[in-house]
Amino acid sequence: MSHVISVELESAHELATRMVPFFKYTSFLMPGTSKRYYKLGERLDMSLTLHDRPTPFYFSTQVTWLFEDRQLPCVLTLLPKDLATGHRLNYLTHKHKSEYGKLFRSLLNSCAT
């Protein structure tokens, strides 16, 4: 059984700061507001509200990346069954993502050393 979580972000711009650019399916960093520790492979049903959009997005995700330091956010990836929602989120965040992709790569490189 999957765990349901609700995430609220200010805008598509804020979502873009959390997108992981080189995963096959739409992926993003889970906001660090939760006190709960997730497990690799855990499935989560999500409600994502962007304050600049009229309706929330509903989709299923899976925890696909955990940093050794549990204070860092985990990476959630939309499941293939929610591919259309992934395309919509990518469209909303496209113009914001290129700079943030560079920042995420530097974060991964600093954690790998």
N, CA and C atoms as an extended XYZ file, in Angstrom:
339
Properties=species:S:1:pos:R:3:atomname:S:1:resname:S:1:resid:I:1 pbc="F F F"
N         0.843       -1.184        0.000 N   MET     1
C         0.000        0.000        0.000 CA  MET     1
C         0.883        1.241        0.000 C   MET     1
N         0.532        2.187       -0.781 N   SER     2
C         1.372        3.367       -0.918 CA  SER     2
C         0.958        4.444        0.078 C   SER     2
N         1.904        5.309        0.378 N   HIS     3
C         1.703        6.416        1.315 CA  HIS     3
C         1.334        7.665        0.516 C   HIS     3
N         0.321        8.409        0.957 N   VAL     4
C        -0.123        9.607        0.243 CA  VAL     4
C         0.489       10.844        0.899 C   VAL     4
N         1.095       11.706        0.088 N   ILE     5
C         1.654       12.950        0.610 CA  ILE     5
C         1.160       14.120       -0.231 C   ILE     5
N         1.096       15.259        0.408 N   SER     6
C         0.671       16.483       -0.264 CA  SER     6
C         1.817       17.476       -0.214 C   SER     6
N         2.134       18.056       -1.367 N   VAL     7
C         3.232       19.017       -1.468 CA  VAL     7
C         2.675       20.309       -2.051 C   VAL     7
N         3.046       21.417       -1.431 N   GLU     8
C         2.643       22.730       -1.942 CA  GLU     8
C         3.887       23.535       -2.270 C   GLU     8
N         3.939       24.050       -3.480 N   LEU     9
C         5.040       24.895       -3.928 CA  LEU     9
C         4.460       26.206       -4.446 C   LEU     9
N         5.262       27.238       -4.424 N   GLU    10
C         4.795       28.561       -4.841 CA  GLU    10
C         4.481       28.650       -6.334 C   GLU    10
N         5.311       28.002       -7.173 N   SER    11
C         5.158       28.217       -8.615 CA  SER    11
C         5.869       27.128       -9.405 C   SER    11
N         5.675       27.168      -10.724 N   ALA    12
C         6.416       26.273      -11.618 CA  ALA    12
C         7.908       26.564      -11.523 C   ALA    12
N         8.264       27.795      -11.269 N   HIS    13
C         9.674       28.170      -11.099 CA  HIS    13
C        10.283       27.421       -9.910 C   HIS    13
N         9.564       27.341       -8.793 N   GLU    14
C        10.073       26.598       -7.634 CA  GLU    14
C        10.162       25.108       -7.940 C   GLU    14
N         9.184       24.562       -8.666 N   LEU    15
C         9.250       23.155       -9.060 CA  LEU    15
C        10.476       22.916       -9.935 C   LEU    15
N        10.765       23.837      -10.835 N   ALA    16
C        11.933       23.697      -11.718 CA  ALA    16
C        13.227       23.616      -10.918 C   ALA    16
N        13.293       24.287       -9.781 N   THR    17
C        14.510       24.226       -8.961 CA  THR    17
C        14.708       22.847       -8.369 C   THR    17
N        13.666       22.033       -8.368 N   ARG    18
C        13.725       20.695       -7.784 CA  ARG    18
C        13.803       19.580       -8.828 C   ARG    18
N        13.691       19.911      -10.113 N   MET    19
C        13.691       18.888      -11.161 CA  MET    19
C        15.071       18.267      -11.330 C   MET    19
N        15.083       16.959      -11.580 N   VAL    20
C        16.315       16.228      -11.851 CA  VAL    20
C        16.380       16.043      -13.362 C   VAL    20
N        17.359       16.662      -14.027 N   PRO    21
C        17.321       16.764      -15.485 CA  PRO    21
C        17.677       15.514      -16.273 C   PRO    21
N        18.381       14.548      -15.716 N   PHE    22
C        18.872       13.467      -16.565 CA  PHE    22
C        18.308       12.097      -16.216 C   PHE    22
N        17.202       12.023      -15.505 N   PHE    23
C        16.527       10.755      -15.268 CA  PHE    23
C        15.564       10.521      -16.436 C   PHE    23
N        15.279        9.257      -16.752 N   LYS    24
C        14.426        8.937      -17.895 CA  LYS    24
C        13.018        9.507      -17.722 C   LYS    24
N        12.440        9.310      -16.553 N   TYR    25
C        11.099        9.823      -16.291 CA  TYR    25
C        11.196       11.089      -15.447 C   TYR    25
N        10.143       11.879      -15.447 N   THR    26
C        10.119       13.134      -14.697 CA  THR    26
C        10.432       12.865      -13.234 C   THR    26
N        11.457       13.543      -12.732 N   SER    27
C        11.917       13.337      -11.361 CA  SER    27
C        12.200       14.678      -10.711 C   SER    27
N        12.015       14.728       -9.401 N   PHE    28
C        12.288       15.965       -8.676 CA  PHE    28
C        12.696       15.658       -7.246 C   PHE    28
N        13.359       16.631       -6.635 N   LEU    29
C        13.769       16.518       -5.243 CA  LEU    29
C        12.558       16.770       -4.352 C   LEU    29
N        12.334       15.853       -3.433 N   MET    30
C        11.242       16.014       -2.477 CA  MET    30
C        11.571       17.166       -1.547 C   MET    30
N        10.649       18.100       -1.347 N   PRO    31
C        10.911       19.186       -0.402 CA  PRO    31
C        11.281       18.639        0.973 C   PRO    31
N        12.208       19.281        1.633 N   GLY    32
C        12.712       18.805        2.917 CA  GLY    32
C        11.833       19.125        4.106 C   GLY    32
N        10.542       19.313        3.906 N   THR    33
C         9.659       19.677        5.007 CA  THR    33
C         9.182       18.471        5.805 C   THR    33
N         9.357       17.288        5.285 N   SER    34
C         8.859       16.092        5.953 CA  SER    34
C         9.872       15.569        6.961 C   SER    34
N         9.375       15.123        8.099 N   LYS    35
C        10.231       14.501        9.115 CA  LYS    35
C        10.360       12.998        8.859 C   LYS    35
N         9.607       12.494        7.910 N   ARG    36
C         9.584       11.067        7.607 CA  ARG    36
C        10.764       10.693        6.719 C   ARG    36
N        11.391        9.559        7.022 N   TYR    37
C        12.470        9.051        6.171 CA  TYR    37
C        11.889        8.040        5.198 C   TYR    37
N        12.192        8.225        3.940 N   TYR    38
C        11.668        7.348        2.908 CA  TYR    38
C        12.644        6.223        2.629 C   TYR    38
N        12.123        5.147        2.030 N   LYS    39
C        12.946        3.996        1.669 CA  LYS    39
C        13.088        3.951        0.159 C   LYS    39
N        14.252        3.526       -0.308 N   LEU    40
C        14.484        3.383       -1.738 CA  LEU    40
C        13.456        2.419       -2.318 C   LEU    40
N        12.809        2.810       -3.398 N   GLY    41
C        11.798        1.975       -4.040 CA  GLY    41
C        10.392        2.158       -3.496 C   GLY    41
N        10.236        2.918       -2.425 N   GLU    42
C         8.916        3.139       -1.837 CA  GLU    42
C         8.033        3.923       -2.810 C   GLU    42
N         6.783        3.517       -2.914 N   ARG    43
C         5.831        4.206       -3.795 CA  ARG    43
C         4.985        5.166       -2.981 C   ARG    43
N         4.756        6.332       -3.561 N   LEU    44
C         3.991        7.382       -2.896 CA  LEU    44
C         2.970        7.960       -3.862 C   LEU    44
N         1.750        8.123       -3.408 N   ASP    45
C         0.757        8.862       -4.184 CA  ASP    45
C         0.882       10.312       -3.759 C   ASP    45
N         0.911       11.217       -4.733 N   MET    46
C         1.152       12.623       -4.437 CA  MET    46
C         0.049       13.527       -4.946 C   MET    46
N        -0.116       14.599       -4.205 N   SER    47
C        -0.923       15.733       -4.624 CA  SER    47
C         0.036       16.915       -4.632 C   SER    47
N         0.269       17.498       -5.796 N   LEU    48
C         1.193       18.624       -5.936 CA  LEU    48
C         0.400       19.876       -6.283 C   LEU    48
N         0.461       20.852       -5.392 N   THR    49
C        -0.227       22.119       -5.615 CA  THR    49
C         0.799       23.195       -5.913 C   THR    49
N         0.629       23.850       -7.041 N   LEU    50
C         1.434       25.018       -7.386 CA  LEU    50
C         0.519       26.221       -7.220 C   LEU    50
N         0.905       27.162       -6.387 N   HIS    51
C         0.025       28.287       -6.067 CA  HIS    51
C        -0.300       29.166       -7.271 C   HIS    51
N         0.494       29.058       -8.337 N   ASP    52
C         0.186       29.845       -9.538 CA  ASP    52
C        -0.642       29.059      -10.559 C   ASP    52
N        -1.133       27.873      -10.181 N   ARG    53
C        -1.974       27.047      -11.060 CA  ARG    53
C        -3.330       26.837      -10.394 C   ARG    53
N        -4.418       26.754      -11.158 N   PRO    54
C        -5.750       26.653      -10.558 CA  PRO    54
C        -6.070       25.301       -9.906 C   PRO    54
N        -5.496       24.212      -10.413 N   THR    55
C        -5.822       22.893       -9.862 CA  THR    55
C        -4.549       22.118       -9.548 C   THR    55
N        -4.617       21.229       -8.546 N   PRO    56
C        -3.434       20.429       -8.209 CA  PRO    56
C        -3.211       19.298       -9.218 C   PRO    56
N        -2.010       18.759       -9.193 N   PHE    57
C        -1.650       17.588       -9.993 CA  PHE    57
C        -1.683       16.375       -9.064 C   PHE    57
N        -2.245       15.262       -9.534 N   TYR    58
C        -2.264       14.021       -8.768 CA  TYR    58
C        -1.505       12.974       -9.566 C   TYR    58
N        -0.575       12.282       -8.914 N   PHE    59
C         0.214       11.273       -9.607 CA  PHE    59
C         0.880       10.346       -8.599 C   PHE    59
N         1.441        9.253       -9.109 N   SER    60
C         2.167        8.290       -8.278 CA  SER    60
C         3.653        8.410       -8.558 C   SER    60
N         4.453        8.256       -7.508 N   THR    61
C         5.905        8.345       -7.641 CA  THR    61
C         6.563        7.169       -6.940 C   THR    61
N         7.858        7.068       -7.172 N   GLN    62
C         8.677        6.079       -6.483 CA  GLN    62
C         9.962        6.771       -6.044 C   GLN    62
N        10.437        6.443       -4.842 N   VAL    63
C        11.699        6.993       -4.351 CA  VAL    63
C        12.817        6.321       -5.146 C   VAL    63
N        13.574        7.106       -5.922 N   THR    64
C        14.594        6.528       -6.805 CA  THR    64
C        16.012        6.915       -6.431 C   THR    64
N        16.166        7.816       -5.481 N   TRP    65
C        17.520        8.218       -5.087 CA  TRP    65
C        17.476        8.711       -3.655 C   TRP    65
N        18.374        8.170       -2.839 N   LEU    66
C        18.530        8.648       -1.465 CA  LEU    66
C        19.975        9.053       -1.262 C   LEU    66
N        20.189       10.211       -0.682 N   PHE    67
C        21.540       10.626       -0.331 CA  PHE    67
C        21.911        9.979        0.999 C   PHE    67
N        23.205        9.737        1.197 N   GLU    68
C        23.662        9.141        2.448 CA  GLU    68
C        23.275       10.016        3.636 C   GLU    68
N        23.395       11.317        3.473 N   ASP    69
C        22.983       12.265        4.506 CA  ASP    69
C        21.465       12.417        4.419 C   ASP    69
N        20.747       11.870        5.373 N   ARG    70
C        19.278       11.869        5.338 CA  ARG    70
C        18.670       13.261        5.491 C   ARG    70
N        19.485       14.262        5.800 N   GLN    71
C        18.978       15.631        5.869 CA  GLN    71
C        18.729       16.190        4.463 C   GLN    71
N        19.399       15.618        3.460 N   LEU    72
C        19.203       16.049        2.073 CA  LEU    72
C        17.908       15.442        1.535 C   LEU    72
N        17.262       16.099        0.586 N   PRO    73
C        16.000       15.570        0.064 CA  PRO    73
C        16.222       14.318       -0.784 C   PRO    73
N        15.193       13.464       -0.834 N   CYS    74
C        15.266       12.292       -1.709 CA  CYS    74
C        14.739       12.690       -3.089 C   CYS    74
N        14.980       11.822       -4.072 N   VAL    75
C        14.479       12.062       -5.429 CA  VAL    75
C        13.266       11.168       -5.661 C   VAL    75
N        12.186       11.775       -6.121 N   LEU    76
C        10.972       11.051       -6.477 CA  LEU    76
C        10.817       11.078       -7.988 C   LEU    76
N        10.444        9.933       -8.562 N   THR    77
C        10.251        9.816      -10.007 CA  THR    77
C         8.813        9.413      -10.285 C   THR    77
N         8.171       10.119      -11.211 N   LEU    78
C         6.815        9.749      -11.592 CA  LEU    78
C         6.840        8.367      -12.222 C   LEU    78
N         5.851        7.558      -11.898 N   LEU    79
C         5.755        6.225      -12.475 CA  LEU    79
C         5.324        6.330      -13.937 C   LEU    79
N         5.712        5.345      -14.762 N   PRO    80
C         5.368        5.398      -16.193 CA  PRO    80
C         3.873        5.572      -16.468 C   PRO    80
N         3.008        5.089      -15.575 N   LYS    81
C         1.561        5.237      -15.801 CA  LYS    81
C         1.115        6.694      -15.768 C   LYS    81
N         1.944        7.576      -15.187 N   ASP    82
C         1.629        9.002      -15.120 CA  ASP    82
C         2.495        9.812      -16.080 C   ASP    82
N         2.817        9.219      -17.210 N   LEU    83
C         3.673        9.857      -18.209 CA  LEU    83
C         3.096       11.191      -18.700 C   LEU    83
N         1.786       11.247      -18.917 N   ALA    84
C         1.163       12.491      -19.397 CA  ALA    84
C         1.328       13.619      -18.376 C   ALA    84
N         1.174       13.316      -17.103 N   THR    85
C         1.384       14.331      -16.060 CA  THR    85
C         2.835       14.775      -16.053 C   THR    85
N         3.750       13.838      -16.244 N   GLY    86
C         5.171       14.177      -16.328 CA  GLY    86
C         5.453       15.142      -17.464 C   GLY    86
N         4.817       14.911      -18.609 N   HIS    87
C         4.987       15.820      -19.750 CA  HIS    87
C         4.450       17.215      -19.420 C   HIS    87
N         3.320       17.273      -18.736 N   ARG    88
C         2.750       18.576      -18.351 CA  ARG    88
C         3.681       19.319      -17.401 C   ARG    88
N         4.241       18.603      -16.412 N   LEU    89
C         5.164       19.246      -15.467 CA  LEU    89
C         6.435       19.708      -16.178 C   LEU    89
N         6.938       18.884      -17.102 N   ASN    90
C         8.123       19.283      -17.870 CA  ASN    90
C         7.845       20.518      -18.718 C   ASN    90
N         6.661       20.578      -19.315 N   TYR    91
C         6.297       21.746      -20.123 CA  TYR    91
C         6.248       23.014      -19.260 C   TYR    91
N         5.649       22.900      -18.076 N   LEU    92
C         5.533       24.059      -17.181 CA  LEU    92
C         6.889       24.578      -16.704 C   LEU    92
N         7.849       23.672      -16.554 N   THR    93
C         9.136       24.049      -15.956 CA  THR    93
C        10.260       24.208      -16.965 C   THR    93
N         9.998       23.946      -18.236 N   HIS    94
C        11.052       23.900      -19.255 CA  HIS    94
C        11.937       25.144      -19.271 C   HIS    94
N        11.351       26.311      -19.279 N   LYS    95
C        12.154       27.531      -19.420 CA  LYS    95
C        13.010       27.829      -18.190 C   LYS    95
N        12.716       27.185      -17.061 N   HIS    96
C        13.462       27.443      -15.828 CA  HIS    96
C        14.572       26.426      -15.556 C   HIS    96
N        14.555       25.271      -16.237 N   LYS    97
C        15.363       24.133      -15.812 CA  LYS    97
C        16.851       24.148      -16.133 C   LYS    97
N        17.305       24.773      -17.165 N   SER    98
C        18.701       24.589      -17.579 CA  SER    98
C        19.694       25.006      -16.502 C   SER    98
N        19.483       26.121      -15.855 N   GLU    99
C        20.407       26.560      -14.802 CA  GLU    99
C        20.358       25.638      -13.595 C   GLU    99
N        19.166       25.162      -13.253 N   TYR   100
C        19.040       24.310      -12.085 CA  TYR   100
C        19.627       22.924      -12.327 C   TYR   100
N        19.632       22.469      -13.560 N   GLY   101
C        20.276       21.194      -13.880 CA  GLY   101
C        21.755       21.237      -13.563 C   GLY   101
N        22.388       22.353      -13.850 N   LYS   102
C        23.813       22.511      -13.534 CA  LYS   102
C        24.039       22.475      -12.029 C   LYS   102
N        23.162       23.107      -11.274 N   LEU   103
C        23.284       23.098       -9.815 CA  LEU   103
C        23.120       21.692       -9.253 C   LEU   103
N        22.155       20.915       -9.800 N   PHE   104
C        21.940       19.556       -9.310 CA  PHE   104
C        23.145       18.671       -9.611 C   PHE   104
N        23.722       18.810      -10.796 N   ARG   105
C        24.920       18.023      -11.130 CA  ARG   105
C        26.056       18.341      -10.163 C   ARG   105
N        26.227       19.603       -9.803 N   SER   106
C        27.295       19.955       -8.866 CA  SER   106
C        27.003       19.380       -7.480 C   SER   106
N        25.722       19.311       -7.082 N   LEU   107
C        25.360       18.689       -5.809 CA  LEU   107
C        25.711       17.209       -5.821 C   LEU   107
N        25.366       16.510       -6.908 N   LEU   108
C        25.701       15.086       -7.005 CA  LEU   108
C        27.208       14.869       -6.968 C   LEU   108
N        27.944       15.689       -7.695 N   ASN   109
C        29.403       15.553       -7.716 CA  ASN   109
C        30.008       15.811       -6.345 C   ASN   109
N        29.498       16.776       -5.606 N   SER   110
C        30.049       17.061       -4.283 CA  SER   110
C        29.731       15.943       -3.297 C   SER   110
N        28.587       15.268       -3.462 N   CYS   111
C        28.236       14.150       -2.575 CA  CYS   111
C        29.020       12.891       -2.931 C   CYS   111
N        29.449       12.774       -4.173 N   ALA   112
C        30.167       11.574       -4.619 CA  ALA   112
C        31.630       11.578       -4.188 C   ALA   112
N        32.153       12.715       -3.807 N   THR   113
C        33.572       12.781       -3.430 CA  THR   113
C        33.791       12.507       -1.977 C   THR   113
